[in-house]
Amino acid sequence: MKRLIMNKLYIGNLSPSVTADEIRQLFGDRKLPLVGQVLLKSGYAFVDYPDQNWAIRAIETLSGKAELHGKIMEVDYSVPKKLRSRKIQIRNIPPHLQWEVLDGLLAQYGTVENVEQVNTDTETAVVNVTYATKDQAKVAIEKLSGHQLEDCSFKISYIPDEDVTSSPQPTPRTRRSGGGGHSSREQGNFASGSSQSKQPEYPLRILVPTQFVGAIIGKEGLTIKNLTKQTQSKVDIHRKENAGAAEKPITIHATPEGCSSACRMILEIMQKEAEETKSPEEILLKILAHNTLVGRLIGKEGRNLKKIEQDTGTKITISPLQDLTIYNPERTITVKGSIEACSNAEVEILKKLREAYENDVLAVNQQANLIPGLNLSALGIFSTGLSVLPSSAGSRGAAAAPYSPFSSHSSYLPGMYGASPVGAFPHQHAAPEQEIVYLFIPTQAVGAIIGKKGQHIKQLARFAGASIKIAPAEGPDACERMVIIIGPPEAQFKAQGRIFGKLKEENFFNPKEEVKLEAHIKVPSSAAGRVIGKGGKTVNELQNLTSAEVIVPRDQVPDENEEVIVKILGHFFASQTAQRKIREIVQQVKQQEQKHHQGTTLASHRNK
C-alpha cells in the first residue's frame, strides 16, 4: 500500500531564516510531536503525520495561529493542483448540526456521492465529501469556504485523490447517494458521533446464546431497530458465523455510553425471554477482547480485575490462552451477577480495554513512521496475540480480526500492510546502518529461544536478517541472560518482536502479565547529554511519548569506543519506539558534529 498523501502537510508563509529544528520545536510545544523529517524549502516546508486525526489537529491548532520569526504560518494538506479532485474535507462543522441540513447544503453545488464523518478530538465535526465531478468540488470549495452556521465558520481543504474510504478513523456513519442502507445513527446529528469521541472507535463485542438471537432481533427486526435508535448505535449480529454453535457474537459500534446502553438492553431482552420461555439458563455477560489487550485489563497480579469485581459485586473469569487459535485471537471475559452489576462491570472493563487499544494504535502509528516501508503483516512476529489475520479468516476470526490493532488500522499504517517486505527502505540506496541491541531475557527462557540443536535461533536470524547471539551467564545464579542482536532497524524490529512473542507463547510471562523486557543500546558519550536533555526534559518527553522507561545511568565511564549505555524497559512497541527516537537524536548529534568539523577544516584551510 502506498503512503497516503492526505497526511502530508504543507507549511507556508515561513521566513527564509526559519530552521527545521525550529519547526519541530514549535510543533512539539503545541503537543504535536513530529516523528518524521521536516522537508524545508525557502519560505515553506512539508511534514508528515501517521494518521488523519493528527493532521487535522495540526491544521486546526497552527494554521493562522502560530508565529515564527514574526510571520504567521499557514498549515494545510499538501495537495498539488494536479491531484485536486472530487474530494474535499470540511472542518469546523457545528456538532449539533442535523445530517439533513448538511446534505441539503452540499447538494446545492452538485451530486454528492459520499459524505463520511472523520473521528477527531476537535469540539466541532469534520467530514470528507466526494462530489461526482472535479468542477462540482471546486465550486463547493469556493462557495462554502467561510460559510457561517451556528457561529461556526466552515474551513475547507482539498484532500488527495486517494480512496477516501481508506482514510483513517471514519465512523460507521456513511452517507451515499441513492438512499438505502443507512445505519440508525445517520438520521441524527454529529453530537452522537465522533465529535465527542477522543480516539479511534473501539467497539464492544459480546457473545449471546443462539436461542436468544431471535428475541434480540424481534419481529420484523423491530426490537433491534428500537435498540439502535435509542442507544445511537450500530449493532451487527453475526448470525451466519459458527453454524450450529451455541453462541453468536454481536458487535456494537457506538460511543462508550452508547455501547453500554445497548449492552444493558440486550441483557434485559435476554432476561425477559428466559423468564417467558422458562429457560433455566443463567444470563451471563460475555465480552470478547483481543488477547493483546487482556493482560492490561487483568493488571499486575490481577489487581484491575479484582477491583472491578469488588466495585461491581460481580464474579469475572477469562477464558484460557489455550483456547486461542490463528482464527480466533479473542478471549472471552465472562461476568456473573445481576443485570445492573454486569452492566456496571461492562463500563469498567471496556474502559480498560479501550485505553489499551488506543495506546496500541498510537504505538503502531509511531512505529510506521519510524521505520518507513516496514511490513508488519508479512513479519508474523507475534506468535499468539498480535497475529495479523486475513479478513476472510472464517470462524469467529472473520469478525474478530478487524479489532486487532494492526488490521483495523491497516489503512493508516503507511506501507505496513500488504506491502512487499523487499526494499523496506526505498529512500536509502546504501545499506542501512548496522545497530547493536542488548536484550535481556529470563535465564529459563534461553532454551526456548535457542531451540533444539540451535534450530530456532538459526531460523530467527535468517528470518530477521540479523546476527543473534546469547552471551554466557554472568554467574551461576544469574536470573537474566543477554541476547546480542546486530542488524539494521528492520532486522532489529523483526528479531526483537519474535523474541517478545516467543516468551509470551512459551508462558515465561503468565497470562496476567505483559511481556516487558530491558534493552540496552550504546550511544556516543557526546550524545548522552542530548538524550537526557536540559534538566532531564528530553528523557521525560521520551518516556511520555513511548510509554517505555528510559534511563541514562549517571557517572558512567565511556568505553573504549567513547560510548555509554542507555537502558530501555517496556513492552515491545514502547521499546522499539524509544530505540528509534534515541537513534534519531544520536544521528542529529553526529550530523551537527560533522558539519562543525567540516566548517573547522574549511576555516583552517582558508587560513593557510
Residue pairs with C-beta under 8 A, 6 or more apart in sequence:
1 410
1 414
1 415
1 416
1 417
1 418
1 419
2 415
3 48
3 414
3 415
4 52
4 160
4 162
4 166
4 167
4 411
4 412
4 414
5 78
5 79
5 83
5 160
5 162
6 52
6 55
6 77
6 79
6 159
6 160
6 162
6 167
7 48
7 49
7 50
7 51
7 52
7 54
7 55
7 412
7 414
8 46
8 47
8 48
8 77
8 78
9 46
9 47
9 48
9 49
9 55
9 58
9 59
9 75
9 76
9 77
9 78
10 44
10 45
10 46
10 74
10 75
10 76
10 77
10 78
11 23
11 44
11 45
11 46
11 47
11 73
11 74
11 75
12 43
12 44
12 73
12 74
12 75
12 76
13 43
13 44
13 71
13 72
13 73
13 74
14 23
14 43
14 44
14 45
14 68
14 69
14 71
14 73
15 43
15 68
15 69
15 70
15 71
16 42
16 43
17 69
18 40
18 45
18 68
18 69
19 40
20 37
20 38
20 40
20 45
22 68
23 34
23 38
23 40
23 45
23 47
23 68
24 34
24 38
26 62
26 66
26 68
27 33
27 34
27 47
27 58
27 62
28 34
28 541
30 61
30 62
30 66
32 54
32 57
32 58
32 61
32 62
33 541
33 545
34 47
34 49
35 50
35 366
35 369
35 370
35 581
36 47
36 48
36 369
38 45
38 46
38 47
39 45
39 46
39 47
46 78
47 58
48 369
49 55
49 58
50 365
50 366
50 368
50 369
50 412
50 413
50 414
51 168
51 169
51 365
51 409
51 412
52 118
52 167
52 168
52 169
52 412
53 118
53 119
53 120
53 121
53 168
53 169
53 200
54 365
55 77
56 91
56 118
56 120
56 122
56 126
57 120
57 121
57 122
58 75
59 75
59 76
59 77
59 91
59 155
59 157
60 91
60 92
60 122
60 155
62 73
62 75
63 73
63 74
63 75
63 76
64 72
64 74
65 72
66 72
66 73
66 75
67 73
76 157
77 89
77 157
77 158
77 159
77 160
79 157
79 158
79 159
79 160
83 158
83 160
83 161
84 134
84 137
84 138
84 158
84 161
85 134
85 137
85 158
85 160
85 161
86 113
86 130
86 131
86 132
86 133
86 134
86 136
86 137
87 128
87 129
87 130
87 131
87 137
87 158
87 159
87 160
87 161
87 164
88 128
88 129
88 131
88 137
88 140
88 141
88 156
88 157
88 158
88 159
89 118
89 126
89 127
89 128
89 129
89 156
89 157
89 158
89 159
90 126
90 127
90 129
90 144
90 154
90 155
90 156
91 122
91 124
91 126
91 154
91 155
91 156
91 157
92 122
92 124
92 152
92 153
92 154
92 155
93 102
93 124
93 125
93 126
93 127
93 149
93 152
93 154
93 190
94 124
94 125
94 149
94 150
94 151
94 152
94 190
95 123
95 124
95 125
95 189
95 190
95 191
95 195
95 196
96 150
96 189
96 190
96 191
97 125
97 149
97 150
97 189
97 190
98 188
98 189
99 175
99 186
99 187
99 188
99 189
99 190
101 149
102 115
102 127
103 112
103 115
103 175
105 144
105 147
106 112
106 115
106 129
106 140
108 143
109 131
109 136
109 139
109 140
109 143
109 144
110 131
110 132
110 133
110 135
110 136
110 137
110 139
110 140
111 131
111 132
111 133
111 136
111 177
112 129
112 130
112 131
112 132
112 175
112 177
113 130
113 131
113 132
113 176
113 177
114 128
114 129
114 130
114 164
114 165
114 174
114 175
114 176
114 177
115 127
115 128
115 129
115 130
115 174
115 175
116 127
116 128
116 129
116 164
116 165
116 167
116 170
116 171
116 173
116 174
116 175
117 125
117 126
117 127
117 170
117 171
117 173
117 190
117 193
117 194
118 126
118 127
118 128
118 167
118 168
118 169
118 170
118 171
118 194
119 169
119 170
119 171
119 194
119 197
119 199
119 200
119 201
120 126
120 169
120 194
120 195
121 198
121 199
122 195
123 195
124 152
124 195
125 190
125 193
125 194
125 195
126 195
128 159
128 164
128 167
128 170
129 137
129 140
130 164
131 137
131 140
137 158
140 156
141 156
141 158
144 154
144 156
145 154
145 155
145 156
146 153
146 154
147 153
147 154
148 154
159 167
165 174
166 411
167 411
167 412
168 200
168 409
168 411
168 412
169 194
169 200
169 201
169 412
171 185
171 193
171 194
171 197
171 201
171 253
172 183
172 185
172 201
172 234
172 253
173 183
173 185
173 186
173 193
173 234
174 186
175 182
175 186
183 228
183 234
184 225
184 228
184 229
184 232
184 233
184 234
185 192
185 193
185 228
185 232
185 233
185 234
185 254
188 232
192 232
192 255
192 258
194 201
196 255
197 255
199 354
199 358
199 361
200 357
200 358
200 361
200 408
200 409
201 253
202 350
202 353
202 354
202 357
202 358
202 403
203 251
203 252
203 253
203 254
203 259
203 403
204 251
204 252
204 254
204 259
204 260
204 262
204 263
204 287
204 346
204 350
205 249
205 250
205 251
205 252
205 287
205 288
205 289
205 330
205 399
205 400
205 403
206 249
206 250
206 252
206 263
206 266
206 285
206 286
206 287
206 288
207 247
207 248
207 249
207 250
207 286
207 288
207 332
208 216
208 247
208 248
208 250
208 266
208 270
208 286
209 246
209 247
209 270
209 281
210 245
210 246
210 247
210 248
211 279
211 281
212 269
212 270
212 273
212 274
213 237
213 239
213 248
215 223
215 269
215 270
215 272
215 273
216 223
216 224
216 227
216 237
216 250
216 266
216 269
216 270
217 223
217 224
217 237
218 224
218 225
218 226
223 269
224 235
224 237
227 233
227 235
227 262
227 265
227 266
227 269
228 234
228 235
228 262
230 261
230 265
231 254
231 258
231 259
231 261
231 262
231 265
232 254
232 255
232 258
233 252
233 253
233 254
233 258
233 259
233 261
233 262
234 252
234 253
234 254
235 250
235 251
235 252
235 253
235 262
236 250
236 251
236 252
236 253
236 399
237 248
237 250
238 248
238 249
238 250
238 251
238 399
239 248
241 248
241 249
241 395
241 396
241 398
241 399
242 248
242 395
242 396
247 286
249 288
249 396
249 399
249 400
250 266
251 399
252 258
252 259
252 262
252 263
254 261
254 262
256 347
256 350
256 351
256 354
259 350
260 343
260 346
260 347
260 350
263 285
263 343
263 346
264 339
264 343
264 346
267 283
267 285
267 339
267 342
267 343
268 339
270 283
271 283
271 339
273 279
274 281
274 283
282 336
283 339
284 334
284 335
284 336
284 342
285 334
285 335
285 342
285 343
285 345
285 346
286 332
286 333
286 334
286 335
287 332
287 333
287 335
287 346
287 349
287 350
288 330
288 331
288 332
288 333
288 396
288 400
289 297
289 330
289 331
289 333
289 353
290 329
290 330
290 331
290 357
290 385
290 400
290 403
290 404
290 405
291 321
291 324
291 329
291 330
291 331
291 384
291 385
292 329
292 356
292 360
292 382
292 385
292 386
292 404
292 405
293 353
293 356
293 357
293 360
294 318
294 331
294 333
294 511
295 511
295 512
295 513
295 514
296 304
296 352
296 353
296 355
296 356
296 514
297 304
297 305
297 333
297 349
297 352
297 353
297 356
298 304
298 305
298 318
298 511
298 512
299 305
299 307
299 352
299 512
300 512
300 513
301 512
302 512
304 352
305 316
305 318
308 314
308 316
308 345
308 348
308 349
309 315
309 316
309 345
311 344
311 348
312 337
312 341
312 342
312 344
312 345
312 348
313 337
313 338
313 341
314 335
314 336
314 337
314 341
314 342
314 344
314 345
315 335
315 336
315 337
316 333
316 334
316 335
316 336
316 345
316 349
317 333
317 334
317 336
318 331
318 332
318 333
318 334
318 511
319 331
319 332
319 333
319 334
320 511
321 331
321 384
321 507
321 511
323 331
323 332
324 330
324 331
324 384
324 385
325 395
325 397
326 387
326 389
326 393
326 397
327 389
327 393
327 394
327 395
327 396
327 397
328 395
328 396
328 397
328 400
329 385
329 387
329 389
329 397
329 400
329 401
329 404
330 396
330 400
330 403
333 349
335 341
335 342
335 345
335 346
335 349
336 342
337 345
357 403
357 405
359 547
360 405
360 573
361 405
361 409
363 405
363 546
363 547
363 573
363 574
363 577
364 376
364 405
364 406
364 409
364 413
364 416
364 573
365 409
365 412
365 413
366 545
366 546
366 573
366 577
367 374
367 493
367 573
367 576
367 577
367 580
368 374
368 413
368 414
368 415
368 416
369 414
370 576
370 577
370 580
370 581
370 584
371 424
371 489
371 490
371 493
371 580
372 414
372 415
372 424
372 425
372 426
372 427
373 415
373 419
373 423
373 424
373 425
373 426
374 415
374 416
374 424
374 490
374 493
375 415
375 416
375 417
375 418
375 419
375 420
375 421
375 424
376 388
376 406
376 413
376 416
376 417
377 388
377 406
377 410
377 416
377 417
377 418
378 419
378 420
378 421
379 421
379 493
379 494
379 497
380 387
380 388
381 493
381 494
381 497
381 498
381 500
381 501
382 497
382 500
382 501
383 498
383 501
383 502
383 504
383 505
384 501
384 504
384 505
385 501
385 504
386 404
386 405
386 406
386 501
387 404
388 404
388 406
388 407
388 417
389 397
389 400
389 401
389 404
389 407
390 401
391 398
391 401
391 402
391 407
392 398
393 400
393 401
401 407
402 408
406 413
406 416
406 417
407 417
410 416
410 417
410 418
411 417
424 490
425 432
425 488
425 489
425 490
431 488
432 488
432 489
432 490
433 488
434 486
434 487
434 488
435 486
435 487
435 488
435 489
435 492
435 521
435 583
436 484
436 485
436 486
436 521
436 522
437 484
437 485
437 492
437 496
437 519
437 520
437 521
437 579
438 482
438 483
438 484
438 485
438 519
438 520
438 521
439 482
439 483
439 485
439 496
439 499
439 517
439 518
439 519
440 480
440 481
440 482
440 483
440 517
440 518
440 519
440 520
441 449
441 480
441 481
441 483
441 499
441 503
441 508
441 517
442 479
442 480
442 481
442 503
442 508
443 473
443 478
443 479
443 480
443 481
444 508
445 502
445 503
445 506
445 508
446 470
446 481
448 456
448 502
448 503
448 506
448 508
449 456
449 457
449 460
449 470
449 483
449 499
449 502
450 456
450 457
450 470
451 457
451 458
451 459
456 502
457 468
457 470
460 468
460 495
460 498
460 499
461 467
461 468
461 495
463 494
463 498
464 485
464 487
464 491
464 492
464 494
464 495
464 498
465 487
465 488
465 490
465 491
465 494
466 485
466 486
466 487
466 491
466 492
466 494
466 495
467 484
467 485
467 486
467 487
468 483
468 484
468 485
468 495
469 483
469 484
470 481
470 482
470 483
470 484
471 481
471 482
471 483
471 484
473 481
480 518
483 499
485 491
485 492
485 495
485 496
487 495
489 580
489 583
492 576
492 579
493 576
496 519
496 572
496 575
496 576
497 572
497 576
499 517
500 515
500 517
500 571
500 572
503 509
503 515
503 517
504 515
509 515
514 571
515 571
515 572
516 569
516 570
516 571
517 569
517 575
518 567
518 568
518 569
519 567
519 568
519 569
519 575
519 579
520 565
520 566
520 567
520 568
521 565
521 566
521 568
521 579
521 582
521 583
522 559
522 561
522 563
522 564
522 565
522 566
523 531
523 563
523 564
523 566
523 582
523 586
524 562
524 563
524 586
524 589
524 590
525 556
525 558
525 562
525 563
525 564
526 562
526 589
526 593
527 585
527 586
527 589
527 590
528 552
528 556
528 564
528 566
530 538
530 585
530 586
530 588
530 589
531 538
531 539
531 542
531 550
531 552
531 566
531 582
531 585
531 586
532 538
532 539
532 552
533 539
533 540
533 541
538 585
539 550
539 551
539 552
542 548
542 550
542 578
542 581
542 582
543 549
543 550
545 577
545 581
546 570
546 574
546 575
546 577
546 578
546 581
547 570
547 571
547 574
548 568
548 569
548 570
548 571
548 574
548 575
548 577
548 578
549 567
549 568
549 569
549 570
550 566
550 567
550 568
550 578
550 582
551 566
551 567
551 568
551 569
552 564
552 566
552 567
553 564
553 565
553 567
556 564
556 565
558 564
566 582
568 575
568 578
568 579
568 582
569 575
570 578
